[in-house]
Amino acid sequence: MKLQMANSSRWYKLLMICLCFAPYSRAQQDGSTVKKNILFIAVDDLRPELGCYGAAYMKTPNIDKLARRGMLFENAYCQQAVCAPSRNSIMTGLRPDAMNIYDLGTFFRTTAPDVVTLPQQFKDHGYTSEVVGKIYHMGHGNQDDELSWSVPSWDYKREVENLKRVRRGDTTRLESDFPRLDGKHLPYYKSGAPEAQMTDAIIARIAIERIRELKDKPFFMAVGFKNPHLPFVAPKKYWDLYDPDKIEIPKREDPEGVSKYAFVRWSGELKKYYGIDSYKKEGYLPDDLSRNLIHGYYASVSMIDAQVGRLMDALDELGLRENTIVVLWGDHGWKLGEYGMWAKHSNTELDTRSPLIISDPGFPGGKSSRSLVELVDLYPTLCELSGIELPGHLQGESLMPVIKDPAYTVKKVAMSQYPRGKALKNDKTHQEVMGYSVTDGHYRFTRWQSYENPGIVLDKELYDHSGGRADITNLAKFKKYRSVVQRMEKLLDENLEKYRKASH
């Protein structure tokens, strides 16, 4: 009798565990269930330098609150540290090699015409799928993907263009967040224009209007914020959150023994802004300019935080928070003066590591995980959380086990890549050298090899990140670390072989 009772107790506990971790949905009076909505928030060029990531000096109360209601991933990595390839990978569930796209201008459907994207999968399963702001990279000849959305992308740019023009002396376009001097955008600006006229505030407002319209049907709402992408323009109140005298300028020192392929020495992304190109000959920006850029970046992050707060308040007001999965992600990291450099475009830890928060009301919040994850994992994760079937083409892993148990390990390494060198003569979208990088959470290993002849290895790098995220000394050529190099290279080869097979 006691044995029977004990077995019954164990079965009851097992049943409760299964129920707790089943895909969450809200029951209706007629016994049917309501599908969980998805609020999919992308933030351009956002570093994991936020209050919830341990940066106490950052003023990000709304993102911090979202993290307290969800799972924060401390070690999330993009697949290529530049906008278009990273976003292509997230939205298709494919790695850059599978799409054969590494540049900004190639539309992903030119190489993967029939791939079902993440929002398209939700649309095909009864969701209204909409977007406002930057989700796919548009520009440089690239375009949005009409198949992903139930209706065309909501136009926010027209509102900015229709604002009454404001100029002050030689400075024009002060009505919003792209002021110009002598025809060039200012790299940073403390704006006196109303916050409601900032691009990201307009994006947030349109998104809230659409959520109100969609509140009675399941939706996949993608919201892509522009900031903190250059130029760093935000209203004065966000600049005032930070004391410039307390902003430290990073050391302008290359890692010891760094590969010549590791960095873009002078960011083409930054030098097109007013007053920047004149410093190219010197190699580095002066302290005052560097401090203003960092200050502007921080202010821009805080302005985005306020827009995230507006979205969360709208969900609460509409009674949708308890049936909406909220995902916040950055498309890659960003160098903010480290090594005397700016922007992304590398395989370094600072460029490939991204912020990622997933808040599902079906699971307890306030958790964080050090498990290695990749942004390509978002597609299968959201499908599994929503009870939607996973397409067969996905190259990421569902993070559901980590959401259940933060200590769970879904993969041994996270992998990123970046091309270097001249464009190939027979294909201008590809370059001579490809760098592959893997991190196991302790070491980051990068191998630079010929794109057309992968067996030709041009250089190797190994960095120890046990004491911090910055690359300090390339350990790859030290005999002491030979076994580490061999182990990391083996892990890289295993991953490349795995995903090569998956792509065919």
Disulfide bonds with the S-S distance in Angstrom:
none
